[in-house]
């Protein structure tokens, strides 16, 4: 990494763990480049918090600081809006007799020391039964509800994108090999598989790694590590788990005692994917929201994917062939 990236990660770790002032290694930070990187990786609030913990003489200049404070306020406002939208969707579904579960983004936010600093995106809701009927509730409200290629339903509520899912896991393993939902073990496996799905496809950013680190930390001692390890092996994810945990330890400073047992492997191949594309690969050169682009990125990552998780790679290839991604 270069000096700017070193400082960026130092500030990110500081904001993530509330670990005190970051180490700037005596360098003069390029604040514009650092916060551009923070935006690309969807971790602006955390890096801003890290910068705000620096001694006064190391902080960004006051005019720049004021602009950053305004932007941080927008992150907080959006997080509150997304949480309120999630509550509204759950209330609508619950009143109609469904058993919805918010997962991924807003659900993971509660594990952060300051949840409002987590950059918020979509609201993902798991509805295991009668998904079409659940989607119909929102059509009846006059909303435009679209069915996605993977079977999920998408709509916009108060400017926030909501997705209703029948599947909880981004995995191709049989259900009997997966932990019961909801549970801490299930949530950790779901978050891990979600990162893997995007890492072998269009790309993934640091926000999801921060989610993973916070979940491992908050749920430490609240799940059976042996059960999770068994599920990981049965799902063919042992190599992926090694790589993921090594990445969390090396780049985000996750305490070793909060991570499942793993051997230390080089996190560089995964971090190259993260740094080249940013949040869900949206900042990679030539990024397109198209199936042809997704296929090209998937094919380009095959040497990495086949080494890390052959089963999921072949499962994803089958999904692409069927048009389910």
C-alpha positions in Angstrom: 0.0 0.0 0.0 1.1 3.6 -0.5 1.2 6.2 2.3 -2.3 7.5 1.7 -3.8 4.0 1.9 -1.8 3.3 5.1 -3.2 6.4 6.7 -6.7 5.6 5.4 -6.6 2.1 7.1 -5.2 3.6 10.3 -8.0 6.1 10.5 -10.6 3.4 9.6 -9.3 1.1 12.4 -9.4 4.0 14.8 -13.0 4.9 14.0 -14.1 1.3 13.9 -12.7 0.2 17.2 -12.6 3.5 19.1 -9.0 2.7 19.6 -7.6 6.2 20.1 -5.8 8.4 17.6 -4.5 6.9 14.4 -0.8 6.7 13.6 0.0 9.0 10.8 3.6 7.9 10.7 4.8 11.5 10.6 3.3 12.0 7.1 1.3 15.0 5.9 -2.1 13.4 5.0 -3.6 14.0 1.6 -7.1 14.5 3.0 -8.8 14.8 -0.4 -7.4 11.4 -1.5 -8.2 9.8 1.9 -11.8 10.8 1.9 -12.3 10.0 -1.7 -11.1 6.5 -0.9 -13.5 6.5 2.1 -16.4 7.3 -0.1 -15.5 4.7 -2.7 -15.4 2.1 0.1 -18.6 3.4 1.7 -16.9 3.9 5.1 -16.9 7.7 5.2 -18.4 8.0 8.6 -15.9 5.7 10.2 -12.9 7.4 8.6 -14.3 10.8 9.6 -14.6 9.5 13.2 -11.0 8.3 13.1 -9.9 11.8 11.8 -11.9 13.5 14.6 -9.9 11.6 17.2 -6.6 13.0 16.0 -4.8 15.8 18.0 -5.9 19.2 16.8 -2.7 19.9 15.0 -3.1 16.7 12.9 -6.7 17.2 11.9 -7.8 18.4 8.5 -7.7 22.2 8.1 -10.8 23.9 9.5 -12.5 24.8 6.1 -12.1 21.1 5.0 -13.2 19.9 8.4 -16.4 21.9 8.2 -17.3 20.3 4.8 -16.5 16.9 6.2 -18.8 17.5 9.2 -21.7 18.4 6.9 -21.1 15.2 4.9 -20.9 13.1 8.1 -24.3 14.7 9.1 -25.8 13.5 5.8 -24.5 10.0 6.5 -26.2 10.1 9.9 -29.5 11.4 8.4 -29.5 8.7 5.8 -28.9 6.0 8.4 -31.8 7.2 10.4 -34.0 7.3 7.3 -33.1 3.7 6.4 -33.8 2.5 9.9 -37.2 4.1 9.9 -38.0 2.6 6.4 -37.0 -0.8 7.8 -39.3 -0.4 10.7 -42.2 0.6 8.4 -41.7 -2.4 6.1 -41.5 -4.8 9.0 -44.6 -3.3 10.6 -46.6 -3.6 7.4 -45.5 -7.3 6.9 -46.1 -8.2 10.5 -49.6 -6.7 10.7 -50.4 -8.8 7.6 -49.4 -12.0 9.3 -45.9 -12.5 7.9 -42.7 -13.1 9.9 -40.1 -10.8 8.3 -36.5 -10.5 9.4 -34.3 -7.5 8.4 -30.9 -8.7 7.6 -27.6 -7.5 6.2 -27.2 -3.7 6.3 -29.6 -2.1 8.9 -29.5 -5.3 11.0 -25.7 -5.2 11.3 -25.6 -1.5 12.1 -26.6 -2.3 15.7 -23.2 -3.9 16.3 -21.3 -0.7 15.6 -20.2 1.6 18.4 -21.9 4.5 16.6 -24.5 2.9 14.2 -25.3 6.2 12.6 -21.8 6.5 11.1 -22.3 3.3 9.1 -23.1 4.3 5.4 -26.6 3.0 4.8 -27.8 1.5 1.5 -30.7 -0.8 0.8 -33.1 -2.5 3.2 -33.0 -6.3 2.8 -35.9 -8.3 4.4 -36.2 -12.0 4.6 -39.7 -13.3 4.0 -39.5 -17.2 4.0 -43.1 -17.9 3.0 -45.6 -16.3 0.5 -43.1 -13.9 -0.9 -45.3 -12.9 -3.8 -48.2 -12.1 -1.4 -45.8 -10.1 0.7 -44.7 -8.1 -2.4 -48.4 -7.6 -3.2 -48.9 -5.6 0.0 -46.6 -2.9 -1.3 -48.2 -3.0 -4.8 -51.5 -2.3 -3.1 -50.0 0.8 -1.6 -49.3 2.1 -5.1 -45.6 1.3 -5.2 -43.9 -0.1 -8.3 -42.6 -3.5 -7.3 -40.2 -5.3 -9.6 -39.2 -8.9 -9.6 -35.5 -9.5 -9.8 -33.8 -12.3 -11.7 -32.9 -14.0 -8.4 -36.5 -14.1 -7.3 -36.4 -11.2 -4.9 -38.8 -8.2 -5.1 -37.5 -4.7 -5.2 -39.3 -1.3 -4.7 -38.6 2.2 -3.4 -40.2 3.5 -0.2 -39.5 7.1 0.7 -36.4 7.1 -1.5 -35.0 4.0 0.1 -34.6 0.8 -1.9 -36.2 -2.2 -0.3 -35.7 -5.8 -1.3 -37.8 -8.8 -0.2 -36.0 -12.1 -0.3 -37.1 -15.7 0.0 -33.4 -16.8 0.4 -31.5 -15.9 3.5 -28.1 -17.3 2.5 -26.1 -16.5 -0.7 -25.0 -20.1 -0.7 -25.6 -23.2 -2.9 -25.3 -25.7 -0.1 -28.4 -27.8 0.9 -30.5 -26.3 3.6 -29.8 -29.2 6.0 -26.1 -28.1 6.1 -27.0 -24.5 7.2 -27.7 -23.1 10.7 -31.3 -22.4 11.7 -32.5 -18.8 11.1 -32.5 -16.7 13.1 -29.4 -17.4 15.1 -26.0 -15.8 15.6 -24.3 -18.6 13.7 -26.7 -18.1 10.8 -26.1 -14.4 10.7 -22.3 -14.8 10.6 -22.4 -17.4 7.9 -24.9 -15.2 5.9 -22.6 -12.2 6.1 -19.6 -14.2 5.1 -21.3 -15.8 2.1 -22.6 -12.4 1.0 -19.1 -11.0 0.8 -17.9 -14.1 -1.1 -20.7 -13.8 -3.6 -19.7 -10.3 -4.6 -15.9 -10.9 -4.3 -16.1 -13.6 -7.0 -18.4 -11.4 -9.1 -18.5 -7.7 -9.7 -16.6 -6.8 -6.5 -17.0 -5.9 -2.9 -16.0 -3.0 -0.7 -14.7 -2.5 2.8 -18.1 -1.6 4.4 -19.1 -5.3 4.3 -15.8 -6.3 5.9 -16.4 -3.8 8.7 -19.9 -5.3 9.1 -18.3 -8.8 9.4 -15.7 -7.5 11.9 -18.3 -5.8 14.1 -20.6 -8.9 14.0 -17.8 -11.3 15.0 -16.9 -8.9 17.8 -20.4 -8.3 19.1 -21.4 -12.0 18.9 -18.2 -13.3 20.4 -19.2 -15.9 23.0 -22.8 -15.9 21.8 -22.5 -18.7 19.3 -20.9 -22.1 19.1 -17.6 -21.7 17.1 -17.5 -25.5 16.6 -20.9 -25.4 15.0 -20.0 -22.6 12.7 -16.7 -24.3 11.8 -18.7 -27.5 10.9 -21.0 -25.5 8.7 -18.1 -23.8 7.0 -16.5 -27.1 6.2 -19.7 -28.7 5.0 -20.3 -25.7 2.7 -16.8 -25.9 1.2 -15.9 -22.5 2.7 -12.8 -23.4 4.8 -10.3 -21.7 2.5 -12.7 -18.7 2.1 -13.0 -18.5 5.9 -9.2 -18.5 6.3 -8.8 -15.7 3.8 -11.7 -13.6 5.2 -10.5 -13.9 8.8 -6.9 -13.1 7.8 -8.2 -10.0 6.0 -10.2 -8.8 9.0 -7.1 -9.3 11.3 -4.5 -7.8 8.9 -6.4 -4.8 7.5 -9.1 -4.0 10.0 -7.4 -5.0 13.2 -10.0 -7.5 14.4 -9.0 -9.1 17.7 -7.8 -12.6 17.1 -9.9 -14.0 19.9 -13.2 -12.8 18.2 -12.4 -14.7 14.9 -13.2 -18.3 14.2 -10.1 -20.5 14.2 -8.1 -19.9 11.1 -4.6 -20.1 9.7 -3.0 -16.9 8.6 -2.9 -16.6 4.9 -2.0 -13.7 2.7 -5.0 -11.3 2.4 -3.5 -9.5 -0.6 -5.5 -11.3 -3.4 -8.8 -10.3 -1.7 -7.7 -6.8 -0.8 -6.8 -6.2 -4.5 -10.4 -6.9 -5.4 -11.6 -4.6 -2.7 -9.3 -1.7 -3.5 -9.7 -1.8 -7.3 -13.5 -1.6 -7.3 -14.7 -0.2 -4.1 -18.3 -0.6 -2.8 -19.8 -3.5 -4.8 -17.2 -2.9 -7.5 -18.9 0.3 -8.6 -15.7 2.3 -9.0 -13.8 -0.2 -11.2 -12.9 0.9 -14.7 -15.7 0.2 -17.1 -18.3 -0.7 -14.4 -21.7 -1.4 -15.9 -25.0 -2.6 -14.4 -25.4 -5.4 -16.9 -25.3 -9.1 -17.1 -22.6 -9.1 -19.7 -20.3 -7.0 -17.4 -21.1 -9.3 -14.5 -20.1 -12.4 -16.6 -16.9 -10.8 -17.7 -15.9 -9.9 -14.1 -16.8 -13.4 -12.9 -14.7 -15.0 -15.6 -11.8 -12.7 -14.9 -11.9 -13.8 -11.3 -12.0 -17.5 -11.9 -8.3 -18.2 -10.9 -9.1 -16.6 -7.5 -12.6 -18.0 -7.2 -11.8 -21.7 -8.0 -8.9 -21.6 -5.5 -10.9 -20.1 -2.7 -14.4 -21.8 -3.1 -14.9 -24.2 -6.1 -18.4 -25.2 -5.0 -19.7 -21.6 -4.9 -17.9 -20.7 -8.1 -19.6 -23.5 -10.0 -22.9 -22.7 -8.3 -22.6 -19.1 -9.4 -21.7 -20.1 -12.9 -24.9 -22.2 -13.0 -26.9 -19.2 -11.8 -25.4 -17.0 -14.5 -26.1 -19.6 -17.1 -29.8 -19.8 -16.0 -30.1 -16.0 -15.8 -30.7 -16.0 -12.1 -28.1 -13.3 -11.3 
